Amino acid sequence: MKIMEICGAKELTGTIRISGAKNATVALIPAAILTDEEATICNIPEITDTEALCDILEALNVDVKRASESIIINPENMQNIEIEEKFSKKLRASYYFMGALLGKYKKASMYFPGGCSIGARPIDLHLKGFEALGAKVTNEGNKYIVEAEDLKGANIYLDFASVGATINIMLAAVRARGTTVIDNAAKEPEIVNVATFLNNMGAKITGAGTSTIKIVGVDHLGKCFHEVIPDRIEAGTYIIIGALCGKPLKVDNIIPEHVDALLSKLDEIGVDMEIGADYVVVSKPEKYKATSLKTAVYPGFATDLQQPFTVLLTQSNGKSKVTETIWENRFMHIPYLNSLGADISVKNQTATIMGPHKLVGTEVVATDLRAGAAMVAAALLAEGKTTITNVEHILRGYEHIVEKLTEVGAKIEIKEI
Ligand code: UD1
């Protein structure tokens, strides 16, 4: 088992360079099997989710070559075999193989995906989309078989603008016959990145980044080269850490527009920032004002940044409120923040945070990926030593986190116990 130890209350100075986006990467890797040739993707983050998806590719007999930050995927000798539970349970996004395999072979067989326990996380919208394209879905225990005699374009309205369903339907539809229109599609930048990748291979997708996406099916997808966008959630996490401990901290290689909602909130609570074309420099202010926020789909305040942002609000003067609207189980970090000295109560889907309260190191748990990021942020702020367990969650999404934070002055290490 791995634990993370952080000795907090240190000023952080220097530059943190942001890696490729996890949530784009986890869709791009399965999407790559849709080509009949070779796909090269660069700026791939070295995180355990990437490894888990490469394991699935190899199980499907896809040729995978890794070289520092890039990956070359060649599905020439691929076999469409069932994806075993030991592979699919490692991450939620393994479900993108359903759409990609269905799109390429008209059949996918895999076990229900795993991932963070932040809510019920149904995949009904994905499956309804596949059915609309002509597929039959059979569910045996936690195994799903999705198959179609013929995949035909359709008009699909999503009851909720789900990121996963939008991408999965896009993957299934690129090689379907005719035109698919997804209405109330999710607009997250990762969707645009995946659509660009597919278009580079020869797909005909328009409207990605808006709530209506049109996909005209094609017979063949070819060779391509693609770059993963910077990770807006990793960027947001380090910007929040900068607002807690920066003296100053530069968060580099980002697309500031992708974290607009966060930057507005930081400005509102009194955090000093310099916003450049591809960076943000952030410093800890004298004091922070309280605020209220609600998570929302993009371009609203990202649910994935809600947990780290809560840490910042423990330092605000007065009462702040955070309402979670996307996931029903995303306050698991709160008891641990309270054990570090915060004063937070949760009722229904709203956390009420009273501040400011000094945080003091203790033993805490990373209950999920972004709760883990919140624990790191809190531990960097807290006086004394904090020990974080279940660190595996954090390593699923933050590339070289120990090295990046050490470089700017943090005392942080991972130990195997
Ligand atoms: C993606 C992100 C995750 C982020 C989330 C919301 C990836 C790999 N993960 O997750 O980090 O927190 O977007 O921004 O990109 N829903 C249904 N039925 C479905 C699908 C979703 O009811 O078939 C519900 C979910 O339970 C949830 C909401 O829709 O309440 C949002 O889910 P969705 O946008 O699909 O999130 P993910 O794609 O799983």
Residues whose N, C-alpha, C, O or C-beta is under 5 A from the ligand:
A	BS01	UD1	N23 A93 R121 P122 I123 D124 L125 H126 F160 A161 S162 V163 G164 A165 T303 D304 I326 W327
